[in-house]
Every structure is written in structure tokens, then in C-alpha cells.
Amino acid sequence: MCTSIVEIVDAEGKGKDGNAWFKLSQAVVCYDHPHHALLDEAITIDFMNGGDGPGTRAAVELTLESAKALQGALARAIKQADEELAEMSA
């Protein structure tokens, strides 16, 4: 099943393409057929710098359950970071 589910966001930070670190410009999140994971469907996340060409990317392919666990971990870490920043600025 092709879902055509694609979300693109600006991303600021660094990624590693296997050899070197590169500056990120965006993250692309999709739910579709994976290219490498042996799954029917997967959440794929590509961290990339579009200005440096298609080879400048760091990618993951996750099961939907793993992506949900990652979402929860991100939400908890972001909440804790926000609370710590609020305490530091108080």
C-alpha cells in the first residue's frame, strides 16, 4: 500500500552520513514501503541538507511501534529540557 504520507520540517543541527558530519537543513518523515528494513511498511526519517545533494543524509526505517516509542521518548526529553530551561531562567 502506498500511503503518500510525508511530513517535511526545517531542522537545525548536525547529522553523520557514515564518513563525516554535515549541517542539517530539514527532516523528512514518511510512512511507506521501506528501502532496506524487511517490513511491509515503515516510518522512515531522513535527516538531510538539500543544498549538499541527495547523498548528504542520515536515515532510519522504523516499525510503527518503534516510532511510537521514539515519539514518547522525544516528548519526555523535550518536556524535561523545557522544565530545566525554565528553572535556569527563573
HUWOCOR-V8401 format. One record per residue. N is the residue number from 0. PSI is psi in whole degrees, 0 to 359 (999 if undefined). NEAR is the number of other C-alpha atoms within 12 Angstrom. D_FIRST is the distance of its C-alpha to the first C-alpha in Angstrom with 2 decimals. Layout:
# HUWOCOR-V8401
n=N psi=PSI near=NEAR d_first=D_FIRST
n=N psi=PSI near=NEAR d_first=D_FIRST
This chain:
# HUWOCOR-V8401
n=0 psi=124 near=11 d_first=0.00
n=1 psi=123 near=13 d_first=3.81
n=2 psi=335 near=14 d_first=6.12
n=3 psi=25 near=13 d_first=9.35
n=4 psi=113 near=18 d_first=11.19
n=5 psi=130 near=17 d_first=14.26
n=6 psi=132 near=17 d_first=17.77
n=7 psi=130 near=18 d_first=20.78
n=8 psi=152 near=18 d_first=24.19
n=9 psi=143 near=18 d_first=27.55
n=10 psi=136 near=19 d_first=28.57
n=11 psi=127 near=15 d_first=32.10
n=12 psi=207 near=16 d_first=33.04
n=13 psi=149 near=20 d_first=32.79
n=14 psi=161 near=24 d_first=30.19
n=15 psi=126 near=20 d_first=30.86
n=16 psi=14 near=22 d_first=29.17
n=17 psi=326 near=12 d_first=30.80
n=18 psi=320 near=11 d_first=34.13
n=19 psi=158 near=13 d_first=35.11
n=20 psi=145 near=17 d_first=34.49
n=21 psi=156 near=25 d_first=33.33
n=22 psi=133 near=24 d_first=33.41
n=23 psi=148 near=27 d_first=30.16
n=24 psi=336 near=25 d_first=29.40
n=25 psi=162 near=27 d_first=25.88
n=26 psi=136 near=29 d_first=22.98
n=27 psi=123 near=27 d_first=19.34
n=28 psi=128 near=27 d_first=16.90
n=29 psi=157 near=30 d_first=13.10
n=30 psi=109 near=28 d_first=10.16
n=31 psi=192 near=26 d_first=7.56
n=32 psi=129 near=23 d_first=7.78
n=33 psi=160 near=26 d_first=11.55
n=34 psi=333 near=19 d_first=14.08
n=35 psi=320 near=16 d_first=16.60
n=36 psi=140 near=17 d_first=15.86
n=37 psi=69 near=12 d_first=15.08
n=38 psi=152 near=17 d_first=12.14
n=39 psi=316 near=19 d_first=8.55
n=40 psi=154 near=25 d_first=8.07
n=41 psi=155 near=29 d_first=11.27
n=42 psi=122 near=34 d_first=13.47
n=43 psi=140 near=31 d_first=15.08
n=44 psi=122 near=30 d_first=18.48
n=45 psi=119 near=34 d_first=20.44
n=46 psi=124 near=34 d_first=24.09
n=47 psi=169 near=34 d_first=25.58
n=48 psi=99 near=29 d_first=28.49
n=49 psi=333 near=22 d_first=27.35
n=50 psi=343 near=14 d_first=30.98
n=51 psi=8 near=15 d_first=31.23
n=52 psi=167 near=12 d_first=28.42
n=53 psi=340 near=14 d_first=24.93
n=54 psi=346 near=19 d_first=26.51
n=55 psi=85 near=27 d_first=27.96
n=56 psi=154 near=30 d_first=25.30
n=57 psi=128 near=29 d_first=24.76
n=58 psi=151 near=26 d_first=21.22
n=59 psi=151 near=26 d_first=19.74
n=60 psi=118 near=29 d_first=16.44
n=61 psi=150 near=30 d_first=16.65
n=62 psi=159 near=24 d_first=15.25
n=63 psi=321 near=22 d_first=14.77
n=64 psi=318 near=14 d_first=18.17
n=65 psi=321 near=16 d_first=19.84
n=66 psi=322 near=22 d_first=18.78
n=67 psi=320 near=15 d_first=20.30
n=68 psi=320 near=14 d_first=23.39
n=69 psi=318 near=19 d_first=23.69
n=70 psi=315 near=16 d_first=23.49
n=71 psi=316 near=14 d_first=26.30
n=72 psi=318 near=14 d_first=28.34
n=73 psi=315 near=14 d_first=28.13
n=74 psi=316 near=14 d_first=29.19
n=75 psi=316 near=14 d_first=32.10
n=76 psi=319 near=14 d_first=33.25
n=77 psi=318 near=15 d_first=33.16
n=78 psi=314 near=14 d_first=35.12
n=79 psi=320 near=14 d_first=37.67
n=80 psi=317 near=14 d_first=38.04
n=81 psi=318 near=14 d_first=38.61
n=82 psi=319 near=14 d_first=41.19
n=83 psi=319 near=13 d_first=42.95
n=84 psi=321 near=12 d_first=43.14
n=85 psi=319 near=11 d_first=44.51
n=86 psi=321 near=10 d_first=47.16
n=87 psi=328 near=9 d_first=48.14
n=88 psi=354 near=8 d_first=48.66
n=89 psi=999 near=7 d_first=50.61
